[in-house]
């Protein structure tokens, strides 16, 4: 893809061009490029092949707006509201009406009103919300995680109920979602109490968690849930044998439990590896839980049962969990990663594990990222 470069000084670092774009000053039209790296055995990087990459490579187009990563697949929405998928089609995870693998992005249906997309690093399913607030699901459904009232697998998007009030969803082998009225709902696998319903039962349709209308942000991992309320308090529930709930114990909880007493939490992120991260309103980053692969970013592999600050910086902006790894974006829009790196999923041009945050390239224009054993990210450039 050709570009007119302005006010740039630096040198190219093909194929990723990370150093070049990070070193320059950009003026002109904003573009949302899609980049990918890491494991690629099913074509989940969208690059037309099945070769792993240890540094970011660009996926075609400059009009991407939302992304999600499942076990061996990728989902994305373009600015025109179309939905796309690629990678492993096992169990119908790509929503293409089949179980075929695709190594390049393929449009899901012909609709142009998709808004939000979700998946989980351990899932082979997908979920999406349309602009009208309706919720749709497809793929694996062994625990009722599609929310359709049964355990039948679907290879194309099917609407979850008839409501049009869904605003946010976090999904893996179970789902937790927030409606526009601030209520919290969950369904799917509940064996560790991860649904927050006071039991360990599986549910194949959405069930409201309590009666509160003050839920703001939600994230889930392999077996636990993290959520922030509108008052800035942090809550967790589900599996806790690695201290991932952050309540100072290793006891499972089947109902929401407050993490500490602070009211300054801004966002949360779980990972497939029983670890948890959170950012507060001061831009500080905290982590807790399992740490065998350095996924807590604390410079060691020691488990923590309560939140511990990662370094002393106060410029963290966004956090994203994957399969035993984490990414974070700073206020300056630089991208940082740490944890497991066996397939080059950290994008650092090697397969070496990192126990502390390391910057991925030199770009200062990252907007969002999704990860499993592969990573996909949107880079908000200007030309």
LUMTIBA-512449 format. One record per residue (C-alpha): x, y, z; residue in three letters; residue number from 1. Coordinates in pm, whole numbers, plus 50000, padded with zeros to 5 digits. Example, Ala and Ser with C-alpha at 12.3 -4.5 7.8 and 13.67 -1.06 7.14 Angstrom:
<atoms>
> x/y/z/code/pos
> 51230/49550/50780/ALA/1
> 51367/49894/50714/SER/2
</atoms>
This chain:
<atoms>
> x/y/z/code/pos
> 50000/50000/50000/UNK/1
> 50144/50334/49896/UNK/2
> 50144/50641/50118/UNK/3
> 50241/51006/50095/UNK/4
> 50475/51060/50387/UNK/5
> 50507/51402/50550/UNK/6
> 50755/51537/50804/UNK/7
> 50917/51197/50849/UNK/8
> 51271/51123/50953/UNK/9
> 51380/50771/51031/UNK/10
> 51441/50443/50855/UNK/11
> 51223/50158/50738/UNK/12
> 51204/49835/50935/UNK/13
> 51022/49603/50698/UNK/14
> 50800/49411/50701/UNK/15
> 50631/49576/50997/UNK/16
> 50736/49938/50937/UNK/17
> 50705/49988/51312/UNK/18
> 51019/50193/51363/UNK/19
> 50951/50410/51061/UNK/20
> 50599/50507/51152/UNK/21
> 50679/50548/51518/UNK/22
> 50959/50794/51442/UNK/23
> 50767/51035/51224/UNK/24
> 50508/51307/51256/UNK/25
> 50189/51249/51061/UNK/26
> 49943/51492/50907/UNK/27
> 49635/51428/50697/UNK/28
> 49371/51153/50687/UNK/29
> 49321/50916/50981/UNK/30
> 49334/50542/50904/UNK/31
> 49265/50236/51117/UNK/32
> 49515/49974/51006/UNK/33
> 49493/49613/51124/UNK/34
> 49810/49431/51230/UNK/35
> 49866/49074/51353/UNK/36
> 50139/48847/51489/UNK/37
> 50195/48523/51682/UNK/38
> 50062/48171/51620/UNK/39
> 49908/48114/51276/UNK/40
> 49848/47740/51227/UNK/41
> 49486/47802/51124/UNK/42
> 49545/48127/50936/UNK/43
> 49426/48334/51233/UNK/44
> 49662/48619/51145/UNK/45
> 49466/48687/50826/UNK/46
> 49778/48711/50613/UNK/47
> 49687/48449/50354/UNK/48
> 49915/48179/50493/UNK/49
> 49979/47969/50805/UNK/50
> 50327/48093/50898/UNK/51
> 50383/48228/51250/UNK/52
> 50500/48588/51286/UNK/53
> 50701/48727/51578/UNK/54
> 50662/49090/51469/UNK/55
> 50346/49274/51357/UNK/56
> 50248/49239/50992/UNK/57
> 49970/49440/50830/UNK/58
> 49641/49280/50731/UNK/59
> 49480/49446/50427/UNK/60
> 49263/49754/50451/UNK/61
> 49266/50075/50656/UNK/62
> 48906/50082/50775/UNK/63
> 48889/49853/51082/UNK/64
> 48698/49963/51391/UNK/65
> 48663/49670/51637/UNK/66
> 48841/49337/51692/UNK/67
> 48826/49019/51899/UNK/68
> 49038/48704/51919/UNK/69
> 48916/48353/51996/UNK/70
> 49122/48036/52042/UNK/71
> 49253/48011/51685/UNK/72
> 49048/48271/51506/UNK/73
> 48990/48642/51466/UNK/74
> 48679/48858/51437/UNK/75
> 48660/49220/51328/UNK/76
> 48417/49494/51231/UNK/77
> 48492/49753/50966/UNK/78
> 48394/50119/50976/UNK/79
> 48110/50046/50733/UNK/80
> 47950/49814/50991/UNK/81
> 48037/49488/50815/UNK/82
> 48154/49185/51016/UNK/83
> 48459/48979/50912/UNK/84
> 48628/48662/51039/UNK/85
> 48925/48436/50966/UNK/86
> 49129/48150/51114/UNK/87
> 48988/47826/51250/UNK/88
> 48626/47756/51166/UNK/89
> 48598/47464/51407/UNK/90
> 48252/47443/51568/UNK/91
> 48136/47727/51343/UNK/92
> 48348/47978/51534/UNK/93
> 48379/48215/51236/UNK/94
> 48005/48251/51176/UNK/95
> 48046/48162/50809/UNK/96
> 47783/47887/50802/UNK/97
> 48049/47618/50790/UNK/98
> 48353/47482/50977/UNK/99
> 48611/47586/50718/UNK/100
> 48941/47755/50799/UNK/101
> 49017/48087/50628/UNK/102
> 49361/48248/50617/UNK/103
> 49233/48587/50498/UNK/104
> 48938/48799/50621/UNK/105
> 48598/48688/50489/UNK/106
> 48277/48885/50539/UNK/107
> 48011/48731/50762/UNK/108
> 47684/48774/50577/UNK/109
> 47597/49104/50411/UNK/110
> 47473/49320/50698/UNK/111
> 47623/49662/50771/UNK/112
> 47492/49728/51121/UNK/113
> 47742/49546/51343/UNK/114
> 47879/49755/51631/UNK/115
> 48065/49546/51891/UNK/116
> 48234/49206/51865/UNK/117
> 48353/48972/52141/UNK/118
> 48531/48639/52185/UNK/119
> 48766/48482/52437/UNK/120
> 49119/48341/52413/UNK/121
> 48991/47998/52518/UNK/122
> 48669/48000/52315/UNK/123
> 48561/47877/51973/UNK/124
> 48258/48101/51962/UNK/125
> 48174/48458/51874/UNK/126
> 47932/48723/51996/UNK/127
> 47839/49059/51849/UNK/128
> 47607/49349/51923/UNK/129
> 47437/49538/51641/UNK/130
> 47375/49912/51629/UNK/131
> 47014/49845/51734/UNK/132
> 47136/49690/52063/UNK/133
> 47049/49331/51970/UNK/134
> 47290/49051/52069/UNK/135
> 47397/48771/51836/UNK/136
> 47605/48456/51894/UNK/137
> 47753/48160/51705/UNK/138
> 48001/47872/51738/UNK/139
> 48064/47625/52019/UNK/140
> 47780/47594/52269/UNK/141
> 47858/47296/52493/UNK/142
> 47781/47492/52811/UNK/143
> 47502/47706/52672/UNK/144
> 47742/47997/52629/UNK/145
> 47558/48124/52322/UNK/146
> 47262/48209/52544/UNK/147
> 47008/48050/52311/UNK/148
> 46836/47828/52566/UNK/149
> 47008/47511/52448/UNK/150
> 47349/47356/52380/UNK/151
> 47323/47336/52003/UNK/152
> 47622/47461/51808/UNK/153
> 47556/47733/51546/UNK/154
> 47775/47815/51249/UNK/155
> 47598/48144/51166/UNK/156
> 47493/48436/51391/UNK/157
> 47168/48375/51582/UNK/158
> 46996/48642/51793/UNK/159
> 47004/48596/52170/UNK/160
> 46646/48662/52277/UNK/161
> 46455/48960/52139/UNK/162
> 46598/49242/52350/UNK/163
> 46768/49545/52198/UNK/164
> 46922/49683/52516/UNK/165
> 47267/49519/52521/UNK/166
> 47564/49753/52547/UNK/167
> 47869/49547/52646/UNK/168
> 47968/49179/52656/UNK/169
> 48267/48979/52776/UNK/170
> 48281/48618/52664/UNK/171
> 48485/48299/52678/UNK/172
> 48327/47963/52777/UNK/173
> 48069/48176/52955/UNK/174
> 47934/48527/52908/UNK/175
> 47877/48830/53126/UNK/176
> 47704/49131/52974/UNK/177
> 47581/49476/53070/UNK/178
> 47260/49630/52941/UNK/179
> 47195/49995/52872/UNK/180
> 47015/50023/53208/UNK/181
> 47331/49923/53397/UNK/182
> 47208/49574/53491/UNK/183
> 47446/49277/53475/UNK/184
> 47360/48942/53314/UNK/185
> 47543/48610/53276/UNK/186
> 47506/48266/53119/UNK/187
> 47704/47959/53008/UNK/188
> 47949/47759/53217/UNK/189
> 47914/47823/53590/UNK/190
> 48109/47543/53754/UNK/191
> 48339/47774/53953/UNK/192
> 48078/48038/54035/UNK/193
> 48198/48257/53747/UNK/194
> 47842/48361/53659/UNK/195
> 47801/48536/53996/UNK/196
> 47459/48382/54056/UNK/197
> 47536/48231/54397/UNK/198
> 47574/47877/54264/UNK/199
> 47781/47659/54030/UNK/200
> 47506/47588/53779/UNK/201
> 47530/47620/53400/UNK/202
> 47269/47844/53234/UNK/203
> 47186/47842/52863/UNK/204
> 46997/48174/52871/UNK/205
> 47085/48514/53025/UNK/206
> 47012/48549/53398/UNK/207
> 47040/48877/53589/UNK/208
> 47316/48902/53849/UNK/209
> 47151/49066/54152/UNK/210
> 46932/49371/54108/UNK/211
> 47185/49654/54081/UNK/212
> 47181/49901/53793/UNK/213
> 47529/50045/53852/UNK/214
> 47758/49814/53653/UNK/215
> 47998/49993/53420/UNK/216
> 48278/49765/53289/UNK/217
> 48318/49388/53278/UNK/218
> 48590/49141/53179/UNK/219
> 48619/48764/53213/UNK/220
> 48898/48507/53210/UNK/221
> 48903/48128/53200/UNK/222
> 48694/48090/53516/UNK/223
> 48650/48423/53691/UNK/224
> 48485/48758/53631/UNK/225
> 48597/49115/53704/UNK/226
> 48369/49417/53700/UNK/227
> 48372/49787/53785/UNK/228
> 48069/49979/53909/UNK/229
> 47982/50339/53829/UNK/230
> 48108/50437/54177/UNK/231
> 48459/50316/54085/UNK/232
> 48455/50006/54306/UNK/233
> 48606/49679/54178/UNK/234
> 48430/49344/54213/UNK/235
> 48522/48984/54131/UNK/236
> 48382/48631/54152/UNK/237
> 48441/48276/54032/UNK/238
> 48752/48058/54043/UNK/239
> 49020/48176/54286/UNK/240
> 49273/47897/54338/UNK/241
> 49550/48128/54211/UNK/242
> 49429/48436/54398/UNK/243
> 49290/48583/54075/UNK/244
> 48993/48741/54253/UNK/245
> 49229/48972/54443/UNK/246
> 49046/48939/54776/UNK/247
> 49353/48811/54963/UNK/248
> 49235/48448/54962/UNK/249
> 49227/48146/54732/UNK/250
> 48860/48071/54802/UNK/251
> 48616/48052/54510/UNK/252
> 48325/48298/54519/UNK/253
> 47992/48243/54347/UNK/254
> 47866/48597/54409/UNK/255
> 48037/48935/54354/UNK/256
> 48293/49030/54622/UNK/257
> 48449/49376/54645/UNK/258
> 48825/49393/54589/UNK/259
> 48959/49628/54858/UNK/260
> 48785/49954/54940/UNK/261
> 48908/50186/54666/UNK/262
> 48664/50379/54450/UNK/263
> 48908/50483/54179/UNK/264
> 48910/50181/53949/UNK/265
> 48866/50258/53580/UNK/266
> 48903/49936/53381/UNK/267
> 48978/49565/53424/UNK/268
> 49109/49275/53216/UNK/269
> 49122/48903/53280/UNK/270
> 49335/48650/53096/UNK/271
> 49304/48283/53008/UNK/272
> 49573/48206/53268/UNK/273
> 49390/48298/53592/UNK/274
> 49546/48642/53622/UNK/275
> 49384/48984/53659/UNK/276
> 49478/49342/53574/UNK/277
> 49320/49678/53650/UNK/278
> 49389/50046/53586/UNK/279
> 49279/50323/53820/UNK/280
> 49185/50682/53746/UNK/281
> 49542/50792/53824/UNK/282
> 49678/50582/53536/UNK/283
> 49838/50327/53767/UNK/284
> 49845/49958/53665/UNK/285
> 49780/49675/53912/UNK/286
> 49792/49295/53875/UNK/287
> 49724/48981/54079/UNK/288
> 49668/48606/54044/UNK/289
> 49864/48335/53865/UNK/290
> 50210/48435/53747/UNK/291
> 50393/48126/53623/UNK/292
> 50474/48294/53290/UNK/293
> 50533/48643/53424/UNK/294
> 50187/48754/53313/UNK/295
> 50152/48988/53612/UNK/296
> 50435/49204/53478/UNK/297
> 50598/49231/53820/UNK/298
> 50944/49111/53719/UNK/299
> 50905/48764/53871/UNK/300
> 50684/48455/53857/UNK/301
> 50537/48476/54207/UNK/302
> 50161/48445/54256/UNK/303
> 49977/48738/54418/UNK/304
> 49641/48717/54599/UNK/305
> 49583/49094/54616/UNK/306
> 49645/49380/54370/UNK/307
> 50010/49489/54338/UNK/308
> 50117/49793/54139/UNK/309
> 50315/49723/53821/UNK/310
> 50606/49966/53837/UNK/311
> 50553/50328/53936/UNK/312
> 50421/50481/53614/UNK/313
> 50093/50670/53599/UNK/314
> 50036/50683/53223/UNK/315
> 49860/50354/53154/UNK/316
> 49543/50393/52949/UNK/317
> 49407/50056/52826/UNK/318
> 49464/49688/52912/UNK/319
> 49395/49366/52722/UNK/320
> 49428/49003/52832/UNK/321
> 49515/48703/52615/UNK/322
> 49628/48347/52664/UNK/323
> 49883/48378/52949/UNK/324
> 49993/48724/52839/UNK/325
> 49887/49086/52866/UNK/326
> 49908/49398/52656/UNK/327
> 49864/49758/52766/UNK/328
> 49851/50090/52586/UNK/329
> 49988/50403/52747/UNK/330
> 49846/50754/52721/UNK/331
> 50101/50823/52446/UNK/332
> 49948/50528/52252/UNK/333
> 50259/50313/52277/UNK/334
> 50198/49938/52302/UNK/335
> 50351/49719/52576/UNK/336
> 50338/49342/52628/UNK/337
> 50453/49075/52875/UNK/338
> 50403/48710/52965/UNK/339
> 50411/48396/52750/UNK/340
> 50571/48439/52408/UNK/341
> 50615/48085/52274/UNK/342
> 50468/48172/51933/UNK/343
> 50597/48528/51911/UNK/344
> 50260/48659/52030/UNK/345
> 50420/48953/52210/UNK/346
> 50544/49090/51877/UNK/347
> 50901/49138/52000/UNK/348
> 51078/48950/51719/UNK/349
> 51157/48651/51942/UNK/350
> 50988/48380/52149/UNK/351
> 51131/48479/52487/UNK/352
> 50899/48512/52788/UNK/353
> 50887/48856/52948/UNK/354
> 50814/48911/53320/UNK/355
> 50786/49290/53292/UNK/356
> 50625/49520/53033/UNK/357
> 50831/49564/52715/UNK/358
> 50744/49811/52440/UNK/359
> 50632/49659/52111/UNK/360
> 50810/49857/51841/UNK/361
> 50812/50235/51842/UNK/362
> 50467/50331/51715/UNK/363
> 50265/50589/51908/UNK/364
> 49930/50529/51745/UNK/365
> 49787/50204/51887/UNK/366
> 49415/50207/51962/UNK/367
> 49311/49855/52064/UNK/368
> 49436/49496/52071/UNK/369
> 49294/49147/52115/UNK/370
> 49498/48836/52190/UNK/371
> 49496/48462/52239/UNK/372
> 49808/48271/52129/UNK/373
> 49802/48522/51845/UNK/374
> 49753/48897/51858/UNK/375
> 49561/49144/51641/UNK/376
> 49566/49517/51687/UNK/377
> 49434/49839/51536/UNK/378
> 49688/50110/51463/UNK/379
> 49534/50454/51423/UNK/380
> 49764/50620/51172/UNK/381
> 49738/50944/50980/UNK/382
> 49853/50995/50622/UNK/383
</atoms>
